[in-house]
Amino acid sequence: MKNLFTKTLLINFTLALIWGCSQHTSSSKNTPQLQVSDNSPVKVSLHKTDNQYHLYRAGKPYFIKGAGGGRYLDRLAAYGGNSVRTWSTRNGDQLLNEAQKLGLTVTMGLDVARERHGFDYNDPAAVAQQVAKLRTEVMLYKDYPALLVWGIGNELNLNYTNPKVWDAVNDVAKMIHEVDPNHPVTTMLAGINKKEVDYIKARCPDLDFLSVQTYGGLATLPKQIRESGWSGAYLVTEWGPTGHWEGPQTAWKASIEETSSAKAKVYKSRYEASILQDKEKCLGSYVFLWGQKQERTPTWYGLFSENGEESEVMDVMQYLWTGSWPQNRAPHLTTLSLNNKTAVNNIYLQPNTTYPVKVIVSDPDGDKLTYRWEVLLESTDLKEGGDAESRPAPVPGLISGNAAPEVTLKVPAKEGAYRLFIYAYDGHNNVATANTPFFVRR
């Protein structure tokens, strides 16, 4: 017991020292805490049989039906999911233990510094320091039974110029294989193309398979994989609605978001066209986002609302994972109009003027619907690669008849870009959402 205590102190001291010297600061509450598991690691491996790739866990085929995000894991397990993906080892012991209790696995992300955030992959000392930091994290979590795969970095190919990043990725992969023989290693790419695949094939021989993140292009991903020249297995570690960079925009460059019901349709069709079809190379996927976040809007990527309600997309995920629809379905939103126009019509409004607003929502179970409207300033805190954004400020007092499907909007006096949101609730923790940008000018 004394030796274990001494070892624990030594590992935690080493971790604190390395993290303190790194270029990225973190608070003490984010520091992983060592927790010795009473269980042994579960062996995970990649196999190729008859030109088909499969993950095996504990000697049995394991197809990933996963979600990215650490919240609501009990619902993930209840709805037919089997795995969760992270972007770092933050709170790793808590997550791995909770996953184990729920029968879930974890693709554990290792937070690798990005060139777009200022990291210099021409600096060998900084690169070596990063490998040492990550080795400490791997040693902390490698023996947890819920661990499935190590994910090295996130979208390191996004807006980068230095291919030496792939040398660093391979250094990490090689290190992991040396200290952890039980879990495969991958790295997560933003999309895929021949240039990156050529780099990775030449510089990252220690990766077990590739992971790709794609949104509007998911349906054609199997074709993209093959055209890129990648002949191995792959995992889809992020997929979801049409991205804010992919869809239509207004004349003032505000991205137009799909309604929750339109999202449900594309989630289903794209998953069925790609992840379920590519039986040779695809190891499964992680839908994004099992939670809620502000990214362009508060509703764009989350499968949950800010208060934890579930949209029609969740019904689709349960169906895709289990083959059965939930007993109570989310409301279906057909149209949101402002001044008898939809978002694609470039809605310009006069200040201090009133205009009609209408939403058409139905409930498949006949549940009574309630409504909440909100006006936000158009977001100006626009980041890339999923970096944290702040929620825009609300503009209160603009909606009359707030609890109805047809209301009146009083336009703000101040000119500029705004966005109108509607939330329709069924009383069973389900919600339909939509929003439309509008611009105030004289």
N, C-alpha and C positions, 0 to 999 in steps of 0.2 A: 504493500500500500504506500509505504514511504517512497519507494522508487517511482511509482506511478505519479505521486504528487509532485516529485522533483521534475519528472519528465514533462508534466503538464505546465509547470511554471516556466521551464526552459523554452518550450514551444511558444507559449504565449508571449514571453519576453522577446524571443526572436521575431515573432510576427509584429509586435508593436514597434520594434526597432526598425525593421524593414519598411513597414508602412510609414513610419515617421519620416524616413529619408526619401520616400517616393515623391514624385512631382504632383501627385493628386492627393489632396488633403481629405480626411474623413474624420467624423466625430467618433468618440469612444463607443457610442451606442451602435455604430455600424461595424465594429470590429468583431469578426467571428470568434465565438467562444468554443473551446475544445470540449466535446462531450464524448466520453468513451461509450461506444455501443456494446451491448451485451451480445449482439448478433454478429454473424460473419458476413462478409461481402458476398453478393450474389454475382456469379460469373455471367458476363454479357459478352457476346462475340458475334462477328459478322461471318456468314457462310454464303457460299455460292454453290447452287445445285441446279443442274440443267438450265444454265444461263439465267437463273433467277437468284437475286440476293435476298437474304433474310437476316434480321437480327434474331439471335437466340438468347433467351434469358433463362437461367437455370435449366438449360438443355431443351427448352421448348421454344418454338417460333413466337416472336413478339412483334406484332404490328402496332405502331404507335398511333393512338387516337388521343392526341394531347392538346393542351392549351398553354399559351404563354401568359404568365402572371401568377402571383402567389396568393390571391384572395379566393374566397368561396370554394376551397378545395373539396369540402363535403358535397357541394352541388356538382362539381366535376365528376366525382366518383358516382354519385347517384344518377347522373344523366348519361353514363356510359363511357366517359373518358377514362383513360388509364395512365396518363402521364402529364407532368407539368414541366415547363421549361423556364429557366431563369436567365438573367443577363449578368449575374455576378454571384458570389458566394455569400452575400449579405444575408444574415439570419439563416445561414445554411443548416445549422443543427436543428433549429425549430422546424424549418420546412421539411427536411428529410425525415424527421421523426413523425411529423403530421402525415406526410405522404405514406410512410410505412403503415401507420395505423389505419389509413383509408384504403390500402391496397393499391396505391399509386406509385409510380416511379418518377425520377427527376433527371432531366437533362440539365446538368449544372453548368451554368455559364462561368467563364473566367474572364474578368474584366481586363481586356488588353487595351493599352493606350492607343489612341487614334492620331494619325498624322493631322487630320483636320482640326484636332484640338491642340496641336502644337508639339506633339511628340516627334523626336528626331530619330529615325531608324538608322541614321549614319553615326549615331553615338553608341559605341559598343559598351561603354560602362552603363549607360541607362538601360540598354537592352538586357544586359546581364543582370542588372538589379531587378528588372521586371520578371525575368525567369525565376530568380530566387524567391521573389514575393509569391509568385504563382505556385512554386513548388511547396511553399509552406501551406498554402490553401489546399492544394491537392492532398498533402499528408493529413490535414485535418479531417477530410471528408471521404477519403477513398474507400473506407471500410464500412460505410453505412449501407445497409441492405437495400434501401430504396434507390440508391444511385444507379443510373442507367448509362449515361453517356457524358463525356466532358465536351463542352463547347468552347473553343478558343476564340475569344473576341466576338464582336458583333459588327458586321458590315465594315470590315477593315478596308474594303475596296471602295468605299464611298468617298469620292472627292480626294483621292490620294494620288501621289506621283511616284513614290519610292517603292520599287518592287522588293526592297530588302525586308519589308514587313513580312513577306512570305518566308524568308529565312528565319525570322524570329518566331513565326508561327510553328515552323517545323522544329525549332529548338524546344519549344514548349511541348509539342506532341511527343518528341523523342524523350524528353524528361518524364512525361506522364507514363509512357510505356515502361520506363525503367523502374518507376516506383509503384505503379499500379497496373498489374497484368490482367485485371478483371474487367476493365471498362474501355470501350472504344473511344476514339478521339475524332472530333470534327471541327470545322470552322464555318461560321455563318456568313454567307455572301449576300450582298444586295443585288439581286438579279444574277444572271450568268451570261458570259460571253466567251468566245474563243481565246481572247487575249488573257483573261484571268485564268482560264483553265490551263492554258499553256504554261503560265507562270507557276501555277500550283503543281502541275505534273512534274515540272522541272525542279522546283524548290521545296516541295512539301511531301516527300515520299513517305513520311511517317503518319500522315493522316489516314484514317481508316475509310472514311467516306466524306462527301461534301454535303453541306447544308445550304439551302437556297431560300431566300425570302422574296416573295413576289405577291402582288395584289391583282391588279387588272389582268396581268398576263398569266395567271395560274392555269387557265384552261389549256394553254399551249406549252406549258412547261416541259412535258415529256419530249416534245419536239425540240425545244430550245436546248435541253440537256444533250441530246444526241448531236445536234448541229454544232454545239460548242466543242465537241470532241471528248467529252467526259464519258468514259466507258464503264465506270464503277457505279456503286450504289449512291443514293442521295436521300436526304431527308428535307422536308419542307418545314422550316422552323418559324416562319411567320407567313400567314396568308389571311386575307380578310376582304373588306369591301374595296371598291375602286379607290385608289389612293388619291389624296388631294392634288397631287401633281399629274394625275392621269386623266381626270375627268374635265368637263367643261368649266369655264370661268366666265364671270360677268365682264362687262366692258371695263370695270375698274379693278379687275384682277382678283376678285373674290372667288374662291373655289366653291363649286356647287356640290353639295353633299347629297347622296342618295337618301331616300326615306328609309326607315327601318324595314319596311316591307320590301322595297326594292333591293336592299342589302340581302335580305333573306333569300330572295330569288337567285342572286348571283353567287352567294355562298354555296347554295345547293348545286347549281349547274356547274360551277367551276370545279368543285370538289369531285363531283361525279365524273367530269370529263378528264380529270388528270390523276388525282391521288388514287382513286379507285380503279383507274384504267391501267396505270403503269405497274403491272404486276412483276416486271422484270427487275426494275431498279429502285422503285420508291419504297422506302422503309416506313412511311407514315408521315404524320404532320402534327404541327402545333398551331392551332387557330389563334388569331390575335384579335382582341385582347381579352383575357379572362379577368375582367376588372373594368375600371373606368379611368380615363385620363383626358386631359386637355391637350388636343393636338389639332390645330386649326379651329375646332369647336369642341365643346364638352361631350358630344355624342358621336363623333365620327368613327372611332375605332373600338370603343368598349362594347362588349356584349351585355354589360350591365349599365344602368343609369347611375347617377351620382349617389342615389339612395339605395342601390342594390336591386332595383326592379329589372326584369328581363324582357328583352325585345323578341320579336318574331324570329330573329336570327337564332336565338336559343332553341326554339322549337325545331328548327332545321338541324341544328347540331345534334340534338337528341335523336332525331330520325336517322341522320347519317351514321351515328355511332351504334344505335341499337336496332334500327329497322322499324321502330314504333314511334308514333307521335305522342307527346304528352297528353294527359287527360284534359287539361285545361290549356287552351291555346291563347297566345298573345293577340291583342287587337291588330287588325289589318288596316293600314293607312293608304288610301288611294291617291288623294290629291290635297295639296296645300296651295291656296291661292291668296294673293294680296292684290287688291284693286283688280280682281279678275284676271291676274297674270300669275304665272309660275316663275320659278327662279331663273329659268333659261331665257326669260323675256326681258332681262335688264330693267329691273323695276326702279324707276326714278320717281321720287315723290316730292311734293312741295312742303316746306316746313310749316308747322302749325296748322296743318290741314288733316281732316279725318278721311279714312279709307276703309272699305269693307274687307274683312278677312274671313276665310272659310276653310275648314278642313273636313274631309270626308273620311270617316273611320267607321269600320264595322267590327263586331266581335263574333268569332265563330261559335262561341258558346252562348251567345245572347246575354252576356253580362252587361250590367249597366255601366256606362263609361262616364268618367269625370275628366275634366280638362284643366290644364295649366299652361298659360302663355307667358312668354318672357322675351324681352328685347335686350340684346347685348350690343355693345359697341363691336364693330368688326375687329377681330384680333390683329394686333400689330406686332405681337411677340412671336414671330414666326421663325422656327428653328428647322433643323433638318436631322434626318437619321433617328427620329424619336426623342431628341433631346427635350428636356423639360420646358414647357411653356406655361405662362400664367393665364388664368382664366380672365376673359375680358370683363370689364365692369358692366353690371346690369343698368338699365335705364328704366326706373320704375314709373308707374302712374300713367302709362300710355295706352293700356287696354281697358275698354269698357265692356262689361258682360264677360268677365274673365273666365267663368266656369262653363262656357258654352262652346259648341263647335263653330258658331258664327259670332264674331265680335267686331268691334270697331277699333282701329288703330289711330291714335292721335300722333301725328308725326312730330318728332323732336324739332325744336327751333334751330338747333345747331346743325349746320350742314356737315355732310360726311357720310361714311359707310357704317351701316348697322346690319343686324341680323335678327330676324324674328323666329322664335322657337315655339313649337307646340309639343306637349306631352299629353297623351291620352291613356288613362289608367283603367284597368278592368276590375280592380278590387281584389285581385288574386296575385298580386306582386308582378303583374305583367304590364308592359307599357309599349305604346307606339310613339315614334318620334319623327319629326321632320323640322326643317328650317329653311328659310329663304333669305338671301341677302337683299338689301335695298339701299339705295343711295338718296340722301336728302340734298336737294339743290334748288335754287330759285329759278 
